[in-house]
Amino acid sequence: MSVSIGALQGLRSRWSALLALPLRAPLPPGGGGGSKKGKDKGPRVVGELSREVVTGCGLLKNEADPPIKPDAEYPAWLFKMLDPRPTIKELEKAYTGGGLTIPELRRLWRLKNKARIKESNFLKAKS
């Protein structure tokens, strides 16, 4: 694998620029100040979600959390991420039938490799 020096320098400069950004610190336990009535400022209790803003996504200091947009304004692939992925048994069944795409085949071999490593580690720990 060959990587050009220019690409590494570009990556290094982008990384250093990212590190120089003043990132927002976590909110204090009390919620950090008063709020105006009628406007949703985010969750009031830990674990509660806001209906107007995406809580915790404003990364810079003094940056407000972004508002939640209608579903039509988000890309279609975003909602496909929530779909369940096929298990190793389902992938093996499709593999014997010969109907796997390249990403599915890659996932099958990765899952098989993980299972093999776990079994090997279990047997080593047992003995």
N, CA, C and O atoms as CSV, one atom per row, in Angstrom:
chain,resi,resn,atom,element,x,y,z
A,1,MET,N,N,0.853,-1.172,0.000
A,1,MET,CA,C,0.000,0.000,0.000
A,1,MET,C,C,0.890,1.223,0.000
A,1,MET,O,O,1.660,1.429,0.938
A,2,SER,N,N,0.798,2.036,-1.035
A,2,SER,CA,C,1.632,3.223,-1.105
A,2,SER,C,C,0.773,4.457,-0.894
A,2,SER,O,O,-0.293,4.607,-1.492
A,3,VAL,N,N,1.255,5.326,-0.042
A,3,VAL,CA,C,0.564,6.568,0.266
A,3,VAL,C,C,1.528,7.699,-0.032
A,3,VAL,O,O,2.684,7.672,0.391
A,4,SER,N,N,1.046,8.694,-0.763
A,4,SER,CA,C,1.936,9.792,-1.100
A,4,SER,C,C,2.179,10.683,0.115
A,4,SER,O,O,1.349,10.762,1.021
A,5,ILE,N,N,3.326,11.348,0.118
A,5,ILE,CA,C,3.692,12.216,1.234
A,5,ILE,C,C,2.748,13.411,1.299
A,5,ILE,O,O,2.424,13.899,2.382
A,6,GLY,N,N,2.312,13.875,0.139
A,6,GLY,CA,C,1.373,15.009,0.102
A,6,GLY,C,C,0.057,14.675,0.790
A,6,GLY,O,O,-0.527,15.515,1.474
A,7,ALA,N,N,-0.405,13.437,0.603
A,7,ALA,CA,C,-1.655,13.022,1.242
A,7,ALA,C,C,-1.490,12.976,2.750
A,7,ALA,O,O,-2.395,13.367,3.486
A,8,LEU,N,N,-0.334,12.497,3.219
A,8,LEU,CA,C,-0.095,12.447,4.662
A,8,LEU,C,C,0.004,13.841,5.255
A,8,LEU,O,O,-0.499,14.084,6.352
A,9,GLN,N,N,0.649,14.763,4.543
A,9,GLN,CA,C,0.758,16.126,5.051
A,9,GLN,C,C,-0.602,16.803,5.089
A,9,GLN,O,O,-0.898,17.566,6.008
A,10,GLY,N,N,-1.434,16.521,4.081
A,10,GLY,CA,C,-2.787,17.081,4.074
A,10,GLY,C,C,-3.603,16.549,5.236
A,10,GLY,O,O,-4.359,17.290,5.864
A,11,LEU,N,N,-3.449,15.253,5.522
A,11,LEU,CA,C,-4.156,14.644,6.642
A,11,LEU,C,C,-3.668,15.237,7.956
A,11,LEU,O,O,-4.466,15.522,8.849
A,12,ARG,N,N,-2.337,15.423,8.075
A,12,ARG,CA,C,-1.774,15.983,9.289
A,12,ARG,C,C,-2.276,17.408,9.523
A,12,ARG,O,O,-2.588,17.774,10.656
A,13,SER,N,N,-2.356,18.221,8.454
A,13,SER,CA,C,-2.810,19.599,8.631
A,13,SER,C,C,-4.291,19.645,9.003
A,13,SER,O,O,-4.704,20.478,9.811
A,14,ARG,N,N,-5.092,18.749,8.413
A,14,ARG,CA,C,-6.514,18.720,8.777
A,14,ARG,C,C,-6.689,18.257,10.221
A,14,ARG,O,O,-7.541,18.777,10.942
A,15,TRP,N,N,-5.892,17.288,10.641
A,15,TRP,CA,C,-5.979,16.784,12.005
A,15,TRP,C,C,-5.593,17.862,13.003
A,15,TRP,O,O,-6.261,18.025,14.024
A,16,SER,N,N,-4.519,18.605,12.723
A,16,SER,CA,C,-4.094,19.655,13.644
A,16,SER,C,C,-5.113,20.789,13.680
A,16,SER,O,O,-5.316,21.399,14.730
A,17,ALA,N,N,-5.755,21.082,12.553
A,17,ALA,CA,C,-6.795,22.111,12.543
A,17,ALA,C,C,-7.991,21.660,13.374
A,17,ALA,O,O,-8.615,22.474,14.054
A,18,LEU,N,N,-8.310,20.388,13.326
A,18,LEU,CA,C,-9.418,19.857,14.116
A,18,LEU,C,C,-9.098,19.933,15.607
A,18,LEU,O,O,-9.962,20.274,16.415
A,19,LEU,N,N,-7.867,19.617,15.963
A,19,LEU,CA,C,-7.475,19.660,17.371
A,19,LEU,C,C,-7.459,21.075,17.914
A,19,LEU,O,O,-7.614,21.275,19.119
A,20,ALA,N,N,-7.272,22.067,17.043
A,20,ALA,CA,C,-7.221,23.454,17.481
A,20,ALA,C,C,-8.608,24.032,17.753
A,20,ALA,O,O,-8.714,25.097,18.361
A,21,LEU,N,N,-9.682,23.351,17.315
A,21,LEU,CA,C,-11.033,23.863,17.535
A,21,LEU,C,C,-11.384,23.813,19.017
A,21,LEU,O,O,-11.071,22.833,19.693
A,22,PRO,N,N,-12.024,24.849,19.524
A,22,PRO,CA,C,-12.445,24.826,20.935
A,22,PRO,C,C,-13.702,23.986,21.088
A,22,PRO,O,O,-14.803,24.466,20.820
A,23,LEU,N,N,-13.556,22.754,21.509
A,23,LEU,CA,C,-14.700,21.855,21.649
A,23,LEU,C,C,-15.469,22.151,22.923
A,23,LEU,O,O,-14.905,22.611,23.915
A,24,ARG,N,N,-16.755,21.881,22.880
A,24,ARG,CA,C,-17.637,22.173,23.995
A,24,ARG,C,C,-17.438,21.167,25.113
A,24,ARG,O,O,-17.316,19.965,24.876
A,25,ALA,N,N,-17.409,21.677,26.334
A,25,ALA,CA,C,-17.299,20.812,27.506
A,25,ALA,C,C,-18.673,20.259,27.852
A,25,ALA,O,O,-19.675,20.860,27.463
A,26,PRO,N,N,-18.765,19.142,28.564
A,26,PRO,CA,C,-20.071,18.614,28.964
A,26,PRO,C,C,-20.787,19.590,29.898
A,26,PRO,O,O,-20.158,20.348,30.636
A,27,LEU,N,N,-22.102,19.550,29.846
A,27,LEU,CA,C,-22.895,20.427,30.699
A,27,LEU,C,C,-22.779,20.011,32.159
A,27,LEU,O,O,-22.627,18.825,32.453
A,28,PRO,N,N,-22.847,20.965,33.071
A,28,PRO,CA,C,-22.820,20.605,34.487
A,28,PRO,C,C,-24.084,19.853,34.869
A,28,PRO,O,O,-25.076,19.915,34.142
A,29,PRO,N,N,-24.073,19.135,36.006
A,29,PRO,CA,C,-25.217,18.317,36.385
A,29,PRO,C,C,-26.510,19.105,36.564
A,29,PRO,O,O,-27.588,18.556,36.334
A,30,GLY,N,N,-26.441,20.377,36.969
A,30,GLY,CA,C,-27.648,21.167,37.203
A,30,GLY,C,C,-28.306,21.653,35.938
A,30,GLY,O,O,-29.411,22.192,36.008
A,31,GLY,N,N,-27.684,21.493,34.776
A,31,GLY,CA,C,-28.285,21.963,33.538
A,31,GLY,C,C,-27.645,23.248,33.061
A,31,GLY,O,O,-27.822,23.616,31.900
A,32,GLY,N,N,-26.907,23.945,33.911
A,32,GLY,CA,C,-26.128,25.083,33.488
A,32,GLY,C,C,-26.899,26.344,33.183
A,32,GLY,O,O,-26.767,26.866,32.077
A,33,GLY,N,N,-27.676,26.851,34.074
A,33,GLY,CA,C,-28.301,28.148,33.874
A,33,GLY,C,C,-29.805,28.068,33.711
A,33,GLY,O,O,-30.390,26.990,33.605
A,34,GLY,N,N,-30.410,29.245,33.694
A,34,GLY,CA,C,-31.868,29.325,33.573
A,34,GLY,C,C,-32.307,29.193,32.138
A,34,GLY,O,O,-31.486,29.265,31.224
A,35,SER,N,N,-33.593,29.001,31.930
A,35,SER,CA,C,-34.115,28.888,30.585
A,35,SER,C,C,-35.375,29.722,30.469
A,35,SER,O,O,-36.098,29.930,31.443
A,36,LYS,N,N,-35.627,30.205,29.236
A,36,LYS,CA,C,-36.826,30.989,28.981
A,36,LYS,C,C,-38.022,30.058,28.870
A,36,LYS,O,O,-37.898,28.923,28.410
A,37,LYS,N,N,-39.164,30.540,29.290
A,37,LYS,CA,C,-40.368,29.710,29.200
A,37,LYS,C,C,-40.843,29.654,27.750
A,37,LYS,O,O,-40.711,30.623,27.002
A,38,GLY,N,N,-41.397,28.507,27.368
A,38,GLY,CA,C,-41.970,28.349,26.048
A,38,GLY,C,C,-41.005,27.833,25.000
A,38,GLY,O,O,-41.453,27.372,23.950
A,39,LYS,N,N,-39.708,27.888,25.230
A,39,LYS,CA,C,-38.750,27.408,24.252
A,39,LYS,C,C,-38.069,26.149,24.775
A,39,LYS,O,O,-37.614,26.102,25.918
A,40,ASP,N,N,-38.006,25.136,23.925
A,40,ASP,CA,C,-37.391,23.874,24.297
A,40,ASP,C,C,-35.879,24.011,24.168
A,40,ASP,O,O,-35.376,24.194,23.060
A,41,LYS,N,N,-35.152,23.928,25.264
A,41,LYS,CA,C,-33.695,24.063,25.270
A,41,LYS,C,C,-33.004,22.706,25.269
A,41,LYS,O,O,-31.774,22.653,25.286
A,42,GLY,N,N,-33.735,21.639,25.249
A,42,GLY,CA,C,-33.136,20.318,25.286
A,42,GLY,C,C,-33.747,19.502,26.408
A,42,GLY,O,O,-34.744,19.911,27.002
A,43,PRO,N,N,-33.158,18.352,26.703
A,43,PRO,CA,C,-33.727,17.493,27.729
A,43,PRO,C,C,-33.563,18.091,29.120
A,43,PRO,O,O,-32.564,18.748,29.413
A,44,ARG,N,N,-34.554,17.856,29.969
A,44,ARG,CA,C,-34.499,18.353,31.332
A,44,ARG,C,C,-33.983,17.284,32.293
A,44,ARG,O,O,-33.473,17.600,33.368
A,45,VAL,N,N,-34.119,16.034,31.904
A,45,VAL,CA,C,-33.695,14.908,32.727
A,45,VAL,C,C,-32.741,14.049,31.893
A,45,VAL,O,O,-32.912,13.943,30.678
A,46,VAL,N,N,-31.765,13.452,32.515
A,46,VAL,CA,C,-30.843,12.576,31.804
A,46,VAL,C,C,-31.635,11.422,31.202
A,46,VAL,O,O,-32.424,10.776,31.892
A,47,GLY,N,N,-31.423,11.168,29.917
A,47,GLY,CA,C,-32.129,10.099,29.234
A,47,GLY,C,C,-33.364,10.589,28.511
A,47,GLY,O,O,-33.913,9.853,27.692
A,48,GLU,N,N,-33.826,11.805,28.777
A,48,GLU,CA,C,-34.999,12.359,28.105
A,48,GLU,C,C,-34.536,13.050,26.831
A,48,GLU,O,O,-33.506,13.723,26.837
A,49,LEU,N,N,-35.272,12.897,25.745
A,49,LEU,CA,C,-34.888,13.491,24.469
A,49,LEU,C,C,-35.710,14.737,24.190
A,49,LEU,O,O,-36.872,14.836,24.583
A,50,SER,N,N,-35.088,15.686,23.505
A,50,SER,CA,C,-35.756,16.913,23.111
A,50,SER,C,C,-36.541,16.669,21.833
A,50,SER,O,O,-36.198,15.778,21.056
A,51,ARG,N,N,-37.588,17.450,21.607
A,51,ARG,CA,C,-38.384,17.317,20.392
A,51,ARG,C,C,-38.009,18.363,19.350
A,51,ARG,O,O,-38.507,18.313,18.226
A,52,GLU,N,N,-37.142,19.309,19.701
A,52,GLU,CA,C,-36.814,20.390,18.779
A,52,GLU,C,C,-35.345,20.455,18.395
A,52,GLU,O,O,-35.023,20.974,17.326
A,53,VAL,N,N,-34.442,19.948,19.228
A,53,VAL,CA,C,-33.011,20.025,18.922
A,53,VAL,C,C,-32.364,18.650,19.066
A,53,VAL,O,O,-32.843,17.789,19.803
A,54,VAL,N,N,-31.259,18.472,18.335
A,54,VAL,CA,C,-30.479,17.239,18.435
A,54,VAL,C,C,-29.498,17.451,19.582
A,54,VAL,O,O,-28.487,18.134,19.418
A,55,THR,N,N,-29.788,16.879,20.721
A,55,THR,CA,C,-29.033,17.121,21.935
A,55,THR,C,C,-27.622,16.567,21.843
A,55,THR,O,O,-27.419,15.410,21.474
A,56,GLY,N,N,-26.635,17.418,22.188
A,56,GLY,CA,C,-25.250,16.997,22.247
A,56,GLY,C,C,-24.513,17.009,20.928
A,56,GLY,O,O,-23.390,16.509,20.866
A,57,CYS,N,N,-25.090,17.557,19.866
A,57,CYS,CA,C,-24.418,17.554,18.567
A,57,CYS,C,C,-23.731,18.874,18.242
A,57,CYS,O,O,-23.035,18.963,17.231
A,58,GLY,N,N,-23.905,19.898,19.069
A,58,GLY,CA,C,-23.161,21.134,18.884
A,58,GLY,C,C,-21.787,20.957,19.509
A,58,GLY,O,O,-21.659,20.973,20.733
A,59,LEU,N,N,-20.753,20.787,18.681
A,59,LEU,CA,C,-19.448,20.419,19.192
A,59,LEU,C,C,-18.603,21.605,19.644
A,59,LEU,O,O,-17.771,21.450,20.537
A,60,LEU,N,N,-18.791,22.775,19.059
A,60,LEU,CA,C,-17.968,23.920,19.409
A,60,LEU,C,C,-18.525,24.630,20.637
A,60,LEU,O,O,-19.721,24.569,20.919
A,61,LYS,N,N,-17.634,25.307,21.362
A,61,LYS,CA,C,-18.079,26.056,22.531
A,61,LYS,C,C,-19.057,27.139,22.092
A,61,LYS,O,O,-18.912,27.721,21.017
A,62,ASN,N,N,-20.040,27.401,22.921
A,62,ASN,CA,C,-21.062,28.430,22.681
A,62,ASN,C,C,-21.843,28.189,21.394
A,62,ASN,O,O,-22.418,29.126,20.839
A,63,GLU,N,N,-21.873,26.967,20.921
A,63,GLU,CA,C,-22.651,26.633,19.740
A,63,GLU,C,C,-23.922,25.922,20.188
A,63,GLU,O,O,-23.875,24.994,20.996
A,64,ALA,N,N,-25.043,26.361,19.660
A,64,ALA,CA,C,-26.319,25.739,20.018
A,64,ALA,C,C,-26.444,24.394,19.313
A,64,ALA,O,O,-25.845,24.172,18.261
A,65,ASP,N,N,-27.223,23.508,19.903
A,65,ASP,CA,C,-27.494,22.230,19.265
A,65,ASP,C,C,-28.330,22.470,18.010
A,65,ASP,O,O,-29.201,23.340,18.010
A,66,PRO,N,N,-28.077,21.708,16.931
A,66,PRO,CA,C,-28.826,21.925,15.693
A,66,PRO,C,C,-30.286,21.498,15.835
A,66,PRO,O,O,-30.591,20.565,16.577
A,67,PRO,N,N,-31.188,22.179,15.126
A,67,PRO,CA,C,-32.605,21.801,15.212
A,67,PRO,C,C,-32.870,20.489,14.476
A,67,PRO,O,O,-32.145,20.127,13.550
A,68,ILE,N,N,-33.914,19.787,14.900
A,68,ILE,CA,C,-34.331,18.557,14.230
A,68,ILE,C,C,-35.118,18.951,12.987
A,68,ILE,O,O,-36.048,19.755,13.058
A,69,LYS,N,N,-34.734,18.375,11.843
A,69,LYS,CA,C,-35.385,18.679,10.568
A,69,LYS,C,C,-36.435,17.613,10.257
A,69,LYS,O,O,-36.424,16.541,10.863
A,70,PRO,N,N,-37.342,17.897,9.319
A,70,PRO,CA,C,-38.294,16.860,8.884
A,70,PRO,C,C,-37.549,15.702,8.209
A,70,PRO,O,O,-36.447,15.891,7.695
A,71,ASP,N,N,-38.142,14.520,8.208
A,71,ASP,CA,C,-37.502,13.336,7.649
A,71,ASP,C,C,-37.140,13.503,6.175
A,71,ASP,O,O,-36.163,12.917,5.709
A,72,ALA,N,N,-37.911,14.290,5.444
A,72,ALA,CA,C,-37.666,14.460,4.009
A,72,ALA,C,C,-36.348,15.181,3.732
A,72,ALA,O,O,-35.809,15.053,2.633
A,73,GLU,N,N,-35.824,15.921,4.680
A,73,GLU,CA,C,-34.586,16.671,4.478
A,73,GLU,C,C,-33.333,15.838,4.768
A,73,GLU,O,O,-32.222,16.309,4.528
A,74,TYR,N,N,-33.486,14.622,5.275
A,74,TYR,CA,C,-32.348,13.751,5.549
A,74,TYR,C,C,-32.184,12.768,4.396
A,74,TYR,O,O,-33.173,12.428,3.747
A,75,PRO,N,N,-30.949,12.295,4.117
A,75,PRO,CA,C,-30.759,11.341,3.015
A,75,PRO,C,C,-31.401,9.991,3.335
A,75,PRO,O,O,-31.556,9.619,4.498
A,76,ALA,N,N,-31.768,9.273,2.286
A,76,ALA,CA,C,-32.471,7.998,2.450
A,76,ALA,C,C,-31.596,6.949,3.128
A,76,ALA,O,O,-32.117,6.102,3.854
A,77,TRP,N,N,-30.263,6.979,2.908
A,77,TRP,CA,C,-29.371,5.965,3.474
A,77,TRP,C,C,-29.324,6.044,4.993
A,77,TRP,O,O,-28.996,5.060,5.657
A,78,LEU,N,N,-29.650,7.204,5.544
A,78,LEU,CA,C,-29.597,7.368,6.991
A,78,LEU,C,C,-30.603,6.459,7.691
A,78,LEU,O,O,-30.312,5.917,8.757
A,79,PHE,N,N,-31.769,6.292,7.104
A,79,PHE,CA,C,-32.808,5.476,7.719
A,79,PHE,C,C,-32.561,3.981,7.490
A,79,PHE,O,O,-33.102,3.150,8.220
A,80,LYS,N,N,-31.755,3.631,6.491
A,80,LYS,CA,C,-31.424,2.232,6.238
A,80,LYS,C,C,-30.436,1.704,7.267
A,80,LYS,O,O,-30.294,0.490,7.415
A,81,MET,N,N,-29.749,2.595,7.984
A,81,MET,CA,C,-28.779,2.166,8.987
A,81,MET,C,C,-29.451,1.458,10.162
A,81,MET,O,O,-28.811,0.689,10.879
A,82,LEU,N,N,-30.733,1.718,10.354
A,82,LEU,CA,C,-31.460,1.103,11.463
A,82,LEU,C,C,-31.974,-0.288,11.130
A,82,LEU,O,O,-32.413,-1.012,12.023
A,83,ASP,N,N,-31.926,-0.679,9.845
A,83,ASP,CA,C,-32.395,-2.005,9.455
A,83,ASP,C,C,-31.473,-3.070,10.037
A,83,ASP,O,O,-30.257,-2.883,10.057
A,84,PRO,N,N,-32.031,-4.188,10.511
A,84,PRO,CA,C,-31.168,-5.240,11.059
A,84,PRO,C,C,-30.340,-5.883,9.954
A,84,PRO,O,O,-30.822,-6.083,8.839
A,85,ARG,N,N,-29.095,-6.201,10.271
A,85,ARG,CA,C,-28.206,-6.846,9.308
A,85,ARG,C,C,-28.349,-8.365,9.440
A,85,ARG,O,O,-28.677,-8.865,10.516
A,86,PRO,N,N,-28.105,-9.096,8.353
A,86,PRO,CA,C,-28.255,-10.559,8.410
A,86,PRO,C,C,-27.227,-11.188,9.348
A,86,PRO,O,O,-26.093,-10.720,9.448
A,87,THR,N,N,-27.632,-12.237,10.022
A,87,THR,CA,C,-26.750,-12.942,10.950
A,87,THR,C,C,-25.814,-13.856,10.163
A,87,THR,O,O,-25.939,-13.996,8.947
A,88,ILE,N,N,-24.886,-14.467,10.872
A,88,ILE,CA,C,-23.917,-15.350,10.218
A,88,ILE,C,C,-24.620,-16.576,9.632
A,88,ILE,O,O,-24.226,-17.067,8.574
A,89,LYS,N,N,-25.642,-17.065,10.300
A,89,LYS,CA,C,-26.377,-18.239,9.791
A,89,LYS,C,C,-27.104,-17.889,8.491
A,89,LYS,O,O,-27.101,-18.672,7.542
A,90,GLU,N,N,-27.731,-16.699,8.456
A,90,GLU,CA,C,-28.426,-16.279,7.235
A,90,GLU,C,C,-27.442,-16.066,6.091
A,90,GLU,O,O,-27.732,-16.410,4.945
A,91,LEU,N,N,-26.273,-15.496,6.404
A,91,LEU,CA,C,-25.263,-15.279,5.376
A,91,LEU,C,C,-24.710,-16.601,4.855
A,91,LEU,O,O,-24.475,-16.740,3.654
A,92,GLU,N,N,-24.499,-17.579,5.748
A,92,GLU,CA,C,-24.011,-18.889,5.313
A,92,GLU,C,C,-25.031,-19.578,4.418
A,92,GLU,O,O,-24.663,-20.227,3.439
A,93,LYS,N,N,-26.307,-19.441,4.749
A,93,LYS,CA,C,-27.367,-20.051,3.942
A,93,LYS,C,C,-27.393,-19.420,2.551
A,93,LYS,O,O,-27.541,-20.117,1.547
A,94,ALA,N,N,-27.248,-18.097,2.500
A,94,ALA,CA,C,-27.235,-17.418,1.202
A,94,ALA,C,C,-25.958,-17.742,0.430
A,94,ALA,O,O,-25.971,-17.770,-0.801
A,95,TYR,N,N,-24.852,-17.985,1.142
A,95,TYR,CA,C,-23.579,-18.315,0.499
A,95,TYR,C,C,-23.650,-19.671,-0.194
A,95,TYR,O,O,-23.141,-19.840,-1.302
A,96,THR,N,N,-24.288,-20.637,0.470
A,96,THR,CA,C,-24.425,-21.947,-0.158
A,96,THR,C,C,-25.325,-21.867,-1.388
A,96,THR,O,O,-25.162,-22.645,-2.327
A,97,GLY,N,N,-26.264,-20.939,-1.387
A,97,GLY,CA,C,-27.119,-20.727,-2.547
A,97,GLY,C,C,-26.434,-19.906,-3.622
A,97,GLY,O,O,-26.898,-19.868,-4.761
A,98,GLY,N,N,-25.329,-19.244,-3.273
A,98,GLY,CA,C,-24.562,-18.484,-4.260
A,98,GLY,C,C,-25.098,-17.093,-4.528
A,98,GLY,O,O,-24.853,-16.538,-5.599
A,99,GLY,N,N,-25.828,-16.511,-3.575
A,99,GLY,CA,C,-26.408,-15.206,-3.833
A,99,GLY,C,C,-25.948,-14.109,-2.892
A,99,GLY,O,O,-26.776,-13.404,-2.315
A,100,LEU,N,N,-24.632,-13.951,-2.725
A,100,LEU,CA,C,-24.113,-12.907,-1.850
A,100,LEU,C,C,-23.433,-11.818,-2.665
A,100,LEU,O,O,-22.759,-12.092,-3.659
A,101,THR,N,N,-23.623,-10.578,-2.226
A,101,THR,CA,C,-22.894,-9.467,-2.827
A,101,THR,C,C,-21.514,-9.403,-2.176
A,101,THR,O,O,-21.251,-10.102,-1.198
A,102,ILE,N,N,-20.644,-8.572,-2.716
A,102,ILE,CA,C,-19.280,-8.446,-2.182
A,102,ILE,C,C,-19.288,-7.954,-0.730
A,102,ILE,O,O,-18.577,-8.532,0.092
A,103,PRO,N,N,-20.059,-6.912,-0.372
A,103,PRO,CA,C,-20.067,-6.495,1.039
A,103,PRO,C,C,-20.618,-7.572,1.973
A,103,PRO,O,O,-20.136,-7.725,3.096
A,104,GLU,N,N,-21.626,-8.320,1.515
A,104,GLU,CA,C,-22.176,-9.397,2.346
A,104,GLU,C,C,-21.155,-10.516,2.519
A,104,GLU,O,O,-21.031,-11.079,3.607
A,105,LEU,N,N,-20.426,-10.840,1.456
A,105,LEU,CA,C,-19.391,-11.870,1.538
A,105,LEU,C,C,-18.273,-11.431,2.487
A,105,LEU,O,O,-17.782,-12.234,3.280
A,106,ARG,N,N,-17.876,-10.176,2.408
A,106,ARG,CA,C,-16.848,-9.647,3.307
A,106,ARG,C,C,-17.320,-9.729,4.753
A,106,ARG,O,O,-16.549,-10.098,5.639
A,107,ARG,N,N,-18.588,-9.384,4.998
A,107,ARG,CA,C,-19.131,-9.458,6.360
A,107,ARG,C,C,-19.173,-10.894,6.862
A,107,ARG,O,O,-18.873,-11.154,8.027
A,108,LEU,N,N,-19.545,-11.832,5.984
A,108,LEU,CA,C,-19.573,-13.249,6.368
A,108,LEU,C,C,-18.196,-13.709,6.820
A,108,LEU,O,O,-18.076,-14.350,7.864
A,109,TRP,N,N,-17.146,-13.392,6.048
A,109,TRP,CA,C,-15.807,-13.851,6.401
A,109,TRP,C,C,-15.301,-13.162,7.660
A,109,TRP,O,O,-14.586,-13.773,8.454
A,110,ARG,N,N,-15.662,-11.900,7.851
A,110,ARG,CA,C,-15.264,-11.218,9.089
A,110,ARG,C,C,-15.938,-11.845,10.306
A,110,ARG,O,O,-15.295,-12.038,11.338
A,111,LEU,N,N,-17.219,-12.164,10.197
A,111,LEU,CA,C,-17.932,-12.799,11.307
A,111,LEU,C,C,-17.365,-14.185,11.591
A,111,LEU,O,O,-17.221,-14.576,12.750
A,112,LYS,N,N,-17.042,-14.930,10.524
A,112,LYS,CA,C,-16.450,-16.256,10.724
A,112,LYS,C,C,-15.089,-16.142,11.403
A,112,LYS,O,O,-14.761,-16.941,12.281
A,113,ASN,N,N,-14.302,-15.156,11.001
A,113,ASN,CA,C,-12.983,-14.968,11.596
A,113,ASN,C,C,-13.104,-14.590,13.072
A,113,ASN,O,O,-12.348,-15.090,13.905
A,114,LYS,N,N,-14.052,-13.712,13.395
A,114,LYS,CA,C,-14.266,-13.343,14.802
A,114,LYS,C,C,-14.667,-14.559,15.631
A,114,LYS,O,O,-14.170,-14.752,16.741
A,115,ALA,N,N,-15.563,-15.374,15.091
A,115,ALA,CA,C,-15.999,-16.571,15.816
A,115,ALA,C,C,-14.835,-17.534,16.018
A,115,ALA,O,O,-14.704,-18.128,17.088
A,116,ARG,N,N,-13.983,-17.697,14.994
A,116,ARG,CA,C,-12.821,-18.577,15.105
A,116,ARG,C,C,-11.850,-18.071,16.170
A,116,ARG,O,O,-11.318,-18.859,16.952
A,117,ILE,N,N,-11.620,-16.760,16.200
A,117,ILE,CA,C,-10.714,-16.182,17.194
A,117,ILE,C,C,-11.273,-16.349,18.604
A,117,ILE,O,O,-10.534,-16.689,19.528
A,118,LYS,N,N,-12.579,-16.112,18.775
A,118,LYS,CA,C,-13.198,-16.275,20.095
A,118,LYS,C,C,-13.091,-17.720,20.582
A,118,LYS,O,O,-12.800,-17.975,21.750
A,119,GLU,N,N,-13.331,-18.654,19.669
A,119,GLU,CA,C,-13.239,-20.066,20.057
A,119,GLU,C,C,-11.809,-20.437,20.433
A,119,GLU,O,O,-11.577,-21.164,21.399
A,120,SER,N,N,-10.860,-19.931,19.659
A,120,SER,CA,C,-9.452,-20.198,19.959
A,120,SER,C,C,-9.057,-19.614,21.307
A,120,SER,O,O,-8.377,-20.270,22.095
A,121,ASN,N,N,-9.478,-18.392,21.574
A,121,ASN,CA,C,-9.165,-17.771,22.871
A,121,ASN,C,C,-9.815,-18.520,24.028
A,121,ASN,O,O,-9.226,-18.644,25.102
A,122,PHE,N,N,-11.032,-19.020,23.807
A,122,PHE,CA,C,-11.734,-19.782,24.838
A,122,PHE,C,C,-10.974,-21.075,25.149
A,122,PHE,O,O,-10.795,-21.440,26.311
A,123,LEU,N,N,-10.534,-21.756,24.095
A,123,LEU,CA,C,-9.815,-23.010,24.288
A,123,LEU,C,C,-8.464,-22.776,24.965
A,123,LEU,O,O,-8.041,-23.593,25.782
A,124,LYS,N,N,-7.777,-21.675,24.640
A,124,LYS,CA,C,-6.510,-21.353,25.279
A,124,LYS,C,C,-6.714,-21.032,26.759
A,124,LYS,O,O,-5.914,-21.447,27.598
A,125,ALA,N,N,-7.763,-20.307,27.078
A,125,ALA,CA,C,-8.028,-19.940,28.474
A,125,ALA,C,C,-8.446,-21.145,29.277
A,125,ALA,O,O,-8.174,-21.213,30.476
A,126,LYS,N,N,-9.107,-22.106,28.641
A,126,LYS,CA,C,-9.592,-23.297,29.323
A,126,LYS,C,C,-8.444,-24.224,29.707
A,126,LYS,O,O,-8.490,-24.871,30.753
A,127,SER,N,N,-7.416,-24.289,28.865
A,127,SER,CA,C,-6.324,-25.220,29.148
A,127,SER,C,C,-5.219,-24.615,29.971
A,127,SER,O,O,-4.239,-25.292,30.280
